Amino acid sequence: MSSGAISPDGKYLAYGDRKGVRIKLIATGDTQTLPQPDDLKGRYVEWRISWFPDGTRLLGTCGELTVALDLASSARLARVTTERRSIWAFAVLGGTARKLRDHAGAWGVSPDGALIAFSTNPGKYGDREVWVMGPDGEQSQKLFETDEHSAVEGGAWSPDGQRLVYGKEVHSTDSSDKVAQVFESRDFKGGPPVTVLKSGPWWTKGAVREFYWLPGGRILYITGEQDLNGDTCNYWELPVDARTGEPRGKPRQLTNWAGFCMDNTSASADGKRLAFRKSATQLSAYVAELEANGTRLSNPRQFTNSEGLEEPTRWTADSKALILESNRNGPYAIFKQSLDGNAGEPLLLAQSDTFIGDTCISPDGAWAVYDALPKNWSAFEYPGQPTLGRLMRVPITGGPPQWILTARMSGAPRCARFPATSCVIAEQSADHKQLIFTGFDPVKGRGPERTRFDVKPGASYGWDLSTDGTRIAVVRYPGRRIDILSLNGQGTEVITVKGLELEGGIDWAADQKGLYMVSRTKEGRAALLHVDLQGNIHKLWEEPTWSDLWGIPSPDGRHLTFPHTTVNSNIWMIENF
């Protein structure tokens, strides 16, 4: 479920899911599905829904998503998302949806139904302009814009329809790359903004994630912090002057929940019924047997059973245990867990000053090698910018970490399998037009440059080193072309994947006759594929939604590990709020 909103009279719930937009009568549970616009049929879209004040129409922002791994970071979960957005109006009693505007995101309809507020014209960090238009998309007018170092992040009308409250993401103008959020209120007819709240970036502890202006002079907002399953969120309220939007008291925490997060807040016109989407995520490591030369899975099963987030990253050299990055004990640490089902032993405890990136195993199997990033590092804060990190090693039997080298790595470090001795990192050239692949030794440190590959600045790429250390596979996401670079001077081989675009994952098969990669199904789900060196594909696994997915074969080629994401997402309601 991607979004939901309660009707102004509090009797209906409108929500969007992968099959379209639905309306549910709260009292009986009866549900009707509104026809998907013809222009969007067969595409993977997500809807953000709100109501027109008379309850006869819905306003929807359609986001057509393209998601790819971000090579600029060494963490698998780092992603770059682009959206093709459009604003639509749906008649509740049926009929064809009407497109009101392209390349824009709707904030909502004014309480009198006369104006729709929306943002558009993205800059470096997001939309920079706020506009209004009539209820049918007519007579659009720009209200204001931010500077090049800022972006607007969503907004809401005041209950009297005279003001807008919105979030603004502000980036530093120096080289510190600091980000802050400022929430402002502004008379839509003109005048200077009023600061309502200030916050750190939304992904940091205690920062504001969403807000809603309730009747009676209250702004309701959500703060969050990380927990074992991702995030815990709670509601706060701030009293404001209904006329000026200025704060007239201190914030007060309203809930003390744990284990889930909320968004898509909406309320009935009288403020007595509040609806929100409640969601929680569970990430587990799965293991399956490989059959038919690595092109088919059998007996897929959950391998980890903690309540934390469990990310499989590599196998030990003897194929008898998995290396996992897990927050099962709180902060992220590296664990080794054998296939016989033992609970797992820590190789590296959580580090107070670093964020643990992806892990690989040295060719001799003696070391786990990982990228240690600054503790305050975030893939959201530094999109497309490789962060200076330290490449570290820790004994496979456990022990203190040791420094190898320092670099701005693009993607994870990779090592070949014994008897090969190669390990490689990738770094961007100064002009961001090439990936420079450099060898390293887990004990001796940085080695010579191995090869280079031309890239498009700002695009997303993935790569992996072959198990014998002689080739590097590179793919641009999304795309169908895989470049196989020779490290022995034998030229580049190009593979064109047949039928599907690749959007994530890249791991060589144990026999080096193919790669494990990820694509998106027409229903918007993540599919794990085996791609052979002729471009033929075999689908191995399909997740129920689009989620982080990759496949790592054991060195003996008998098993495959991959993450499985379970998302529980439903709309909840509070009465007499």
N, C-alpha and C positions, 0 to 999 in steps of 0.2 A: 504494500500500500504506500503510494508516494505522497499523498496529501489528503487533507480533509477539512471541512468547514461546516459549522452549524448554521442553520438558516436564521434570519433575523427574528422570526417568531418562535424559534427554539424547537420547532416540530420536526424538522428534517435534517439529515446529515448528507452532505455531498462529499464524495471522495473519488480519488483517482487511483487506478491500479494498472497493471500491464495490459488489461483488456479494454480500458477506456475509462469513462466517467460514469459514476452511478449515484443514484439518489435513494436514500433509505428513510422510510417513515419510522421515526424513533419509537412511537407507541406500539406498533405492530411488528416491525421488522421487515415489512414489505419493501422490496427493492426493485427499481427499474434501471435499465442501462440506457444511457443516451447514445445515439449513433455517433461513431467515430467519424470525423471529417474525412471525406474521400481523399483529400490530399495527404492524409497521414496513415491511411490503411497500409498494413504490411511493414510499418516502420516501428522502431523501438523508441517510444516517447514516454516522458513523465509529465504529469499534470500538477500544477499548483492552482488550487481552486479557491474562489471566494464568491460571495453572493452579491447580486444587486439588492438594494434595500427593500424593494417591493416583493422580493421572493419569487419572481417569475422567471428570472434569468440567472445564469451562472457566468462568472468571468473566469477564464482559465488561461494560464501561461503554459504553453507547450514547450518543453525542453527536449530537443532531439540531441542525445548525448553521444560524444565520442570520447572514450577514455583510453589512455595508454600509459604504460610504465614510463616513469621519468628517469632517464639515464643520468640526469645530473646528480641524483642522490644514490647512495649505496643501499638504501632500505627498499625492500620489495614493495612495501605498501605505499611508497611515494608515487603519486599519480598526477598527471596533467589532464584537465577536463576542459573541453570546449563545448559550447552549446549553440545550436541553431534554434533561436527562440522565436515564438510568435504568440500573439494575444488573440483569443477567441471568445465569442459569446455563445452560450447554449441556451435555448429555450427549454425551460423545465418540462413543459407539456409536450415536448417532442419537436420535431422539425430539424432542419439542417443547421449545423453549427456554422457561424459566420466569422471569418477572419477579420479582425479589426486592425492589426498592425504586425509587420514583420520586424525582426531584430530588436525586440524590446521585451521587458519583463513587467507585468502588471503588479502594482502595489495594492490596488483595491478601488472600490467605487465610493464616492463621497456619500454621506448619509442622506442627502437629498436626491441622489441618483443622477445628478447633472454632470459629474466629471469623473473620469478615470485617471488616476495618477500612475505613471510608469517611468521606468528608467531605460536609458538607451545610450548608444554611441560609446562603446567601451574604449578605454585607454589602456595603459600598461597594466593596471591593477584591477580593472573592472569598469562598469558603467560610470560615466562622468556627468551625465546630464539627466535632469528630472523634468518631465513634461506632464501636461494634462491634455485630455481630449474629451470630446463628447461621448455619450453612452453608446453611440454607434460608430465611433472612430473618427468623427468629424471634428473640424476646427481645432486641430492640435496646436499647442502653444508651449514653448519652452519656458520653465519657471526659473531655473538656475543651473549652474554647472560647477563642478569642483576643479581644482587645479590639477596639473599633470602628475602630482605626487599623491593623489587621493582617488577614492572611488566610493560611490554610494552603494549601500548593501541591503536595501529593502526599506520600506516605510509603511506608515499607517495613517489614516485620517483621525483627527480628533473627533469626539462624539458630536460636536456641533458643526463639523465640516469646515471650519475656518482655518485650521492649521494642519500641517503635516509633521509627523515625527519620523526621523530616518536615522540610519546608522551611516557613519562615514569612516572608511578605513584610510588612515593617514600614514604614509611612509616617510621616513626621515629623508632629508635632502642631502645629508652627508653620506659617508661610506659605511655607516654602522648597520644599515638595513633594519633598523628598528621599526616596528609597526605598532600603532595604537588605534583604538576605536573611540570615536566621539559620537555621541547621540545628540542630535539637535532637533529643535522644534522651530518651525518657520510658518508665518502667515503666508498662505499660498498666493495672496494678492500682492505681496511685496514686503520689504522690510528686512532687517538683519536677523540672523538666526539666534536662537537662545540655546545655550548648552544645558542639556538635561542630565546626562551621565557621561562619564569617561571610563574606559576599560582597556585592558590589554587585549591582544589578539584573541579572537573567539576560542581558539583551541587551547589557550592557557588556563590554568586553574583560576576559578572565580570570575572569569571574563563573561561578558554578556553575549548570549547566542541568539536571542530573539526577543521581541517586545510587542506589546499590544496595548492600545489606549482604551481603557474601559470607561463606561459612564461613571459619573460621580467624582471625577478628578483623580483617577488612579492610572498610572502606567504600570502594566504587568510585564515583567521580564524574566528570562531564564538564564541562570548561570550554570556552568558545568565544571567538572574536574574528572581526571582519568581514574578508572578503577579496573578491577581484573577483567571485566568484560568490555572494556572500552571507555564508557563515560557514565557518570552519574550526574543528573541534572536536578535543579530545584527552582521553584518559583519564588520571586521576590516582588514586592510592590513599592512604588514610589509615589507619594502624593504630589500632584502638580496643580497649578492654577489652570483651570479649564479654559480661561480666556487667553492667557499669555504663554502657557506651556512651561512656565518657570517652576522649578521644584519648590515645594513649601513644607518640606519635612525630610526626615531621614529614611533611607530604604529599610524595609522590614522583610525578613524571610518568612514565607508563608508555608512552605512544605519542608519536610526533612526526609526525603526519599533516598533510596540507594538501589543501584543495580540496573538502572535504565535511564534513558534520556527522553526529552520531549521536544516537539516542535509543532508547527502548523497550528498555533493557538488561534482560536476564534471564539466569539461570544454572541449570544442572542442580543437583540437591540436593548433590552432592559438590563443586561449584564448578569442575569440570574443563572444562566446556563453557560458553562464554559466547556469547550471541546478542545482536545489536543491529541496529537499522535504520540503514542508511547512506543518506544522501540528499544530492543536489546540485541546484542550480537554475540554469538559464540563462535570462536575460531578453533578448530581441532585439526590435528594431524591424522591423516588417513594413510593406510598402507594396503596395497593390492599386489597380487602376483601378475607378472608379465607373461603373456603367451603369444604365440604366432609371431616370433621374431620382434617382440616389443610392440605389436600393433593391436593387442587386445588385453583387457584387464579381466581378472577373475578374483572372486572373494574380496572385494573392497570392504574394509572394516575400519572402525575408529580405533586409532592407536593410542591417543592420549585421552585422559578422562578428568582432567582438572577443570575447575571453573574459570581458569584464566585463558588468555589468548596464546595458542600454541602454534608456532610457525616452524615447519620442517625446513631445514636449510641445506643439509648435506648428509651423507652416510659416512661411517667410519670406513677405513680402507679395506677391512675384512668383510664388509657388508653385513655385519652382525648387529649393528646399532645405528640409531638415528642421532644426528645432532640437531637440537631444537633451540630456538630462541623463545623464551616463555616468561610470562609475568605471574606464574602460578604462586609465587611467594610474595608478590607485590611488584617491585621494580623488575625490569627485564634483566634476564641472566641467560647464560648458555648452559644447556643440559645435554647429557648423553644418556640415551635410553635404549636398552637392548630389545631385540625382537621377541625375547621370551616373556615380555610383559612386565618387567620390573618397573618400579615407579620412576626411576631415572636418578642420575647423580649429577650434581652441578660441576661443570668444568670451570665456569667463571661466574662468580657472584656479581650481583649488580654493582656497578661502579658509580660512586657519588658524583663524579665530575664528567661522565661521558654517557652518550647514548650509543648502544651497541648496534652496529649495522650488520650487514650480511656476513656469513661465515663460509669459509672453504677449508679443505683439509690438505695439508702439505703432501707432496707426492710419496714421501716415505711413511705417511700415516702418523707421524709423531706429533704434529702440531695442528691445532685449530687456529686458523688465521681469520681475523675480523677487523672491520673498520670501526674505529672509535671516533665518534663525532662529538662536537660540543654538547653539553647537557641541554642547553636551550635551543638546540637545532630543531628545525621543523621543516618538513617538505612543503608545508603550506606557506611558510614565511619566506622561503628562498626558492620559489619555482624557477627551474631552468638555470640555477646558479650552483655549480658544484661547490660544496663547502669544504674548507680545509679540515682534514681529519688525519688521524694517526692510524697507520696500519700496525696491528698488534698480533702477537702470537701467544698461545697458552698451551701447555702440554696436554695431549689427548688424555692423559691420566689425571689431569687436574693440577693446579699450581698457580703461582703468581703470573700475571701477564707481563710480556716484555715487548719493547718497542722495536719495530722493523724499519719504518720510514714514515715520512709525512708527505701528504699529497692531497690535491683536490681531485678526488677520484670520480669518474663517471661510470656508475655501475659498481658491481661488487668485485672484489679480487677473485681470481680464478687460478686453480692449479690443475695440472695434468695428473695422471695416475701412474704409479710405478710400473715399469722401470723408467718411464719418462721423468724428467726433472724440472720441467718448465712451470713457472708461475707468472702471471701477467696482471697488470692493472691498466686501466685506460684513463687518460687525462685529456682535456680539451686544449687545443692550441690557443694562443693568445687572441686570435681573431675569431675563435669559436667555429672555424670552418673545417677543422680536422679533429679526429680522435687519434691520439698518439698512444700506441700500445707499447708498454715498457715492461721488461722482465724484472723479476725480483727473486731473491732467495730468502726463504723464511727465517734464516739465521744471519746471512751476510748482508741482506738489505737490497737496495736498488741496484738493478743491473742495466744492460744496454737497451736502447730502443729496438723494438722488434719490427714494427710496421706502422703505417698510417692509413687512415681511411677518411675520405672526404665526406662531410656531413653538411646539412643545411642548418644554419644557426636557428635555435629555438625549437627545432623539431625533436621528437622523442625517438630514441634508438635503444635496442637491446643487443647484447653480445654474449658469447660464451666461448671458452677455449676447449678444443677437442681433447678427448681423454689421453691421446698420445702426444699432445702438445705441439702438433704440427700445423694446425689450422684454427682460425677464428671465424665463427659465424656471426654476421651482423645483420640486423633487420631494422628497418624504420617502421614505426607504428603510426597509424594503421597502414598496412601495405601487404603486398604479395611477393615482394622480391627479397630473397636472402642472398647476401654476398658471402662467399666462403673464401677468406683470405689465406693464402699460403704463407707460412713462416719459413719455408725452404726455398723461396724464389721461384715457385712454379706457376705464378699468376693467379688471378682471381676467377673463381667459378661462380656463376650466377644461377640460382634456382628460382623458378617462378611457381608459386603455389597455385594449385588448381582449385578454383571454385570459391574460396573464402579469403577474407582479409585477416591478417594476423594483428592482434591487438595486445599481446602480452606474452610473457614467458619465453625463455629460450634456454634449453638444456640439451646437450648432446646425449644421444642414446649411448649405452655402454659399448655397443658394437660399432659405433660411429657411422652407422648406415642411415641415420635419421636424427631428427630433433623433436623434442617435446615442446609444444607451443600452445598458445591460447587464441581462440577466436570468439566471436559473438554470434549466437544463433539469431534467426529472424525474430524470435520471441524475446530477444534481449538478454538471454542467459549466457553465462560463460561456459565455453566448451574446451576441454583439454584434448589436444590432437597429437598424433604421431605424424610427422611430415618426413617422407623419405627424400633422398637426394635427387629424385626426379620430380618432386613437387606434388606427389600423390599424398592424400591425407586419409587418416583413419581416426574417427572420433572415439575417444576412450572413456570420457566422463563428461557429465553435464551438471553444472550447479543450478539450483532452482532460480537464481537471480544472477545479475551481473555482479561479480565479486572478485576479490583477489584470488588468483589461481595460477599454479605452476606445477610442473611435474619433474621430479628428480629421480632418476633410476639408480639402483644400487650398483656398485662397481661390478658385481658378478652378473648383472643384467636380469636377475630373477624377480626383483621387486621394484615397485614405483611408489614413492610417497608424494602426497599432495595435500594442500590445505582444503578443508571443507568449512564453509561459512553458513551458519544458521542465523537468520534474522527473524525475530518475532516483532511484528509491527502491526499495531491496531489503534483505532480511534477510541478514546475514552472521553467520558463526560463527567463533570462535577456540577451539581445543582446547588442553588442558593449560595453561590460563591461570594 
